[in-house]
Amino acid sequence: MKRADDQLLKIKEIAFIGKVTASLSHDIKNILAIINESSGLAGDLLTKGDQKENPHLSRLTQINISMQEQVKRGVEIVKRLNRFAHSMDEEASDSDLNDIILLTADIAKRLARLKGVGLETIPTDNPIIDIRNDPFKIEQILFGCIEYLLDLPAKKSLITITVKQNKDDTSIIISDDSSKVSPSCGDNGIEKTSDLQMTFLNILMDEIGGSVNFIKSQSGNTITLSLPLKPP
């Protein structure tokens, strides 16, 4: 009974965080809209200015253009934050797995960029909605996998994420292009799961009825997530 109560509390806590984050992201979006409108008005006034009367006119125009570009960038970030917040709305929902992967990759790109690693997604041509699971948990697992590969000592320049619809499950494949064998790999190339991060990923995947497998080959590290299909 206590486990059920704990799970309910956890669900409610996540839903609360999602609602607050969504609300705040809407407020930030409104603020950015006001700044963008003011910047547009300033731009109109600057185009009517006289360079002779104001020697700083071209500089001010450039600053205003830069401001508008940053506002657009901020709006895109807020959109991602809002979508992420709404993924916490329900414990389980029918979602396009491609959308979940693209959103998580967008969120993780800054982390990868700070380590000098590119992050590329290769979605399927058709939507994959034959899963019924917690989108927020899938995002958490996928982000954890990206973080895991980034933290491995082997040198890498690119991480790719692909998704594949199988007969019995759906696979998300996260691979890097490293070639240096990790010292924690066994003779068969399968990563030992004694470290905290991989153990945590296994626990999360077990909670949604899936599995995680790490394999090291000569061409790089690969994590494969197997997600169960939606019940008939």
C-alpha positions as CSV (number, residue, x, y, z in Angstrom):
1,M,0.0,0.0,0.0
2,K,2.9,2.3,0.9
3,R,4.5,1.8,-2.6
4,A,1.2,2.7,-4.3
5,D,0.9,5.8,-2.2
6,D,4.5,6.8,-3.0
7,Q,3.9,6.3,-6.7
8,L,0.8,8.5,-6.5
9,L,2.7,11.2,-4.7
10,K,5.4,11.1,-7.3
11,I,2.9,11.4,-10.1
12,K,1.3,14.3,-8.5
13,E,4.6,16.0,-7.8
14,I,5.7,15.7,-11.4
15,A,2.3,17.0,-12.6
16,F,2.7,20.0,-10.3
17,I,6.1,20.8,-11.7
18,G,4.8,20.5,-15.2
19,K,1.9,22.8,-14.6
20,V,4.1,25.5,-12.9
21,T,6.7,25.2,-15.6
22,A,4.1,25.5,-18.3
23,S,2.5,28.6,-16.6
24,L,5.9,30.3,-16.2
25,S,6.9,29.5,-19.8
26,H,3.7,31.2,-21.0
27,D,4.6,34.3,-19.0
28,I,8.1,34.4,-20.4
29,K,6.7,34.0,-23.9
30,N,4.4,37.1,-23.3
31,I,7.4,39.1,-22.0
32,L,9.4,38.2,-25.1
33,A,6.5,39.2,-27.4
34,I,6.4,42.7,-25.7
35,I,10.2,43.0,-26.2
36,N,9.9,41.9,-29.8
37,E,7.1,44.4,-30.5
38,S,9.1,47.3,-28.9
39,S,12.2,46.3,-30.8
40,G,10.2,46.3,-34.0
41,L,8.9,49.8,-33.3
42,A,12.5,50.9,-32.5
43,G,13.6,49.5,-35.8
44,D,11.0,51.4,-37.7
45,L,12.1,54.6,-36.0
46,L,15.8,53.9,-36.7
47,T,15.1,53.5,-40.4
48,K,13.7,57.0,-40.5
49,G,16.7,58.5,-38.7
50,D,19.5,60.6,-40.2
51,Q,23.0,59.3,-40.1
52,K,24.4,62.9,-40.0
53,E,22.3,63.8,-37.0
54,N,23.0,60.6,-35.2
55,P,26.5,59.1,-36.0
56,H,25.6,56.0,-33.9
57,L,22.5,55.2,-36.1
58,S,24.1,52.2,-37.9
59,R,25.4,50.8,-34.6
60,L,22.0,51.2,-32.9
61,T,20.3,49.5,-35.9
62,Q,22.7,46.6,-35.6
63,I,22.1,46.3,-31.9
64,N,18.4,46.2,-32.5
65,I,18.7,43.5,-35.2
66,S,20.8,41.4,-32.8
67,M,18.1,41.9,-30.1
68,Q,15.4,40.7,-32.4
69,E,17.5,37.6,-33.3
70,Q,17.9,36.8,-29.6
71,V,14.2,37.3,-29.0
72,K,13.5,34.7,-31.7
73,R,16.0,32.3,-30.2
74,G,14.4,32.9,-26.8
75,V,10.9,32.1,-28.2
76,E,12.1,28.8,-29.6
77,I,13.7,27.8,-26.3
78,V,10.4,28.7,-24.4
79,K,8.5,26.6,-26.9
80,R,10.7,23.6,-26.1
81,L,10.3,24.3,-22.4
82,N,6.5,24.5,-22.7
83,R,6.4,21.2,-24.7
84,F,8.6,19.6,-22.1
85,A,6.4,20.8,-19.3
86,H,3.2,19.4,-21.0
87,S,4.9,16.0,-21.3
88,M,4.5,15.8,-17.5
89,D,0.7,16.2,-17.7
90,E,-0.2,12.6,-17.8
91,E,1.5,9.4,-16.6
92,A,0.8,7.7,-19.9
93,S,-0.4,9.0,-23.2
94,D,-0.3,8.2,-26.9
95,S,2.6,10.2,-28.3
96,D,4.6,10.3,-31.5
97,L,8.0,8.9,-30.5
98,N,9.7,11.0,-33.1
99,D,8.4,14.1,-31.4
100,I,9.7,12.9,-28.0
101,I,13.2,12.2,-29.5
102,L,13.4,15.5,-31.3
103,L,12.4,17.5,-28.2
104,T,14.9,15.6,-26.0
105,A,17.7,16.1,-28.5
106,D,16.9,19.8,-28.7
107,I,17.1,20.0,-24.9
108,A,20.4,18.1,-24.8
109,K,22.2,19.9,-27.7
110,R,23.6,22.6,-25.4
111,L,25.1,19.9,-23.1
112,A,26.7,18.2,-26.1
113,R,27.9,21.4,-27.6
114,L,29.7,22.3,-24.4
115,K,31.7,19.1,-24.8
116,G,32.3,19.7,-28.5
117,V,30.1,16.9,-29.7
118,G,27.4,17.1,-32.3
119,L,23.9,15.6,-31.8
120,E,21.9,14.3,-34.7
121,T,18.5,12.7,-34.9
122,I,17.3,10.4,-37.7
123,P,13.5,10.1,-37.3
124,T,11.4,7.6,-39.2
125,D,9.4,8.7,-42.2
126,N,6.1,7.8,-40.5
127,P,4.9,8.7,-36.9
128,I,5.5,6.0,-34.3
129,I,2.6,6.0,-32.0
130,D,2.3,2.3,-31.2
131,I,3.6,2.9,-27.7
132,R,1.6,3.9,-24.7
133,N,3.9,5.1,-22.0
134,D,5.1,8.0,-19.9
135,P,6.6,10.6,-22.3
136,F,8.3,12.4,-19.5
137,K,10.0,9.2,-18.4
138,I,11.1,8.4,-21.9
139,E,12.6,11.9,-22.2
140,Q,14.4,11.3,-18.9
141,I,15.8,8.0,-20.0
142,L,16.9,9.3,-23.4
143,F,18.6,12.4,-21.9
144,G,20.3,10.1,-19.4
145,C,21.7,7.9,-22.3
146,I,23.0,11.0,-24.1
147,E,24.6,12.2,-20.9
148,Y,26.1,8.8,-20.3
149,L,27.8,8.7,-23.7
150,L,29.0,12.2,-23.3
151,D,30.7,11.3,-20.0
152,L,32.5,8.3,-21.3
153,P,36.3,8.9,-21.6
154,A,36.5,7.8,-25.3
155,K,36.9,10.7,-27.7
156,K,33.9,11.4,-29.9
157,S,32.6,14.1,-32.3
158,L,29.0,12.9,-33.0
159,I,26.1,11.2,-31.2
160,T,23.2,10.0,-33.4
161,I,19.7,8.9,-32.3
162,T,17.6,6.7,-34.5
163,V,14.3,5.0,-33.9
164,K,13.1,1.7,-35.4
165,Q,9.7,0.1,-35.3
166,N,10.0,-3.7,-34.8
167,K,7.4,-6.5,-34.8
168,D,7.5,-6.9,-31.0
169,D,8.8,-3.6,-29.7
170,T,10.2,-0.2,-30.7
171,S,13.9,0.5,-30.5
172,I,15.7,3.8,-29.9
173,I,19.4,3.5,-30.8
174,I,21.8,6.1,-29.4
175,S,25.3,5.7,-30.9
176,D,28.6,7.7,-30.8
177,D,31.5,7.5,-33.2
178,S,34.3,6.8,-30.7
179,S,36.6,3.9,-31.4
180,K,38.6,3.7,-28.1
181,V,37.5,0.7,-26.0
182,S,36.2,1.7,-22.6
183,P,38.0,0.0,-19.7
184,S,34.7,-0.9,-18.1
185,C,33.7,-3.2,-21.0
186,G,34.0,-6.9,-20.6
187,D,35.5,-9.3,-23.1
188,N,32.3,-9.5,-25.0
189,G,32.0,-5.8,-25.4
190,I,28.9,-5.4,-23.2
191,E,29.2,-2.6,-20.7
192,K,29.1,-3.6,-17.0
193,T,26.1,-2.0,-15.4
194,S,27.6,-1.5,-11.9
195,D,28.0,2.3,-12.3
196,L,25.3,4.5,-10.9
197,Q,24.1,6.1,-14.1
198,M,23.6,2.9,-16.1
199,T,22.0,1.2,-13.1
200,F,19.6,4.2,-12.8
201,L,18.7,3.9,-16.6
202,N,18.0,0.2,-16.1
203,I,15.7,0.9,-13.2
204,L,13.8,3.5,-15.2
205,M,13.4,1.2,-18.2
206,D,12.2,-1.6,-16.0
207,E,9.5,0.7,-14.6
208,I,8.0,1.1,-18.1
209,G,8.5,-2.5,-19.1
210,G,11.4,-2.0,-21.4
211,S,15.1,-2.8,-21.4
212,V,18.4,-1.1,-22.1
213,N,21.5,-2.6,-23.6
214,F,25.0,-1.1,-24.0
215,I,27.4,-2.6,-26.6
216,K,30.9,-1.5,-27.5
217,S,32.2,-2.2,-31.0
218,Q,35.2,-1.0,-33.0
219,S,33.1,1.8,-34.4
220,G,31.8,3.2,-31.2
221,N,29.4,2.9,-28.2
222,T,25.8,2.0,-28.8
223,I,22.9,2.1,-26.3
224,T,19.7,0.4,-27.5
225,L,16.4,1.1,-25.7
226,S,13.6,-1.4,-26.3
227,L,10.2,0.0,-25.6
228,P,7.0,-2.2,-25.3
229,L,4.3,-1.7,-27.8
230,K,0.9,-0.3,-26.9
231,P,-1.4,-3.0,-25.5
232,P,-4.1,-4.1,-28.0
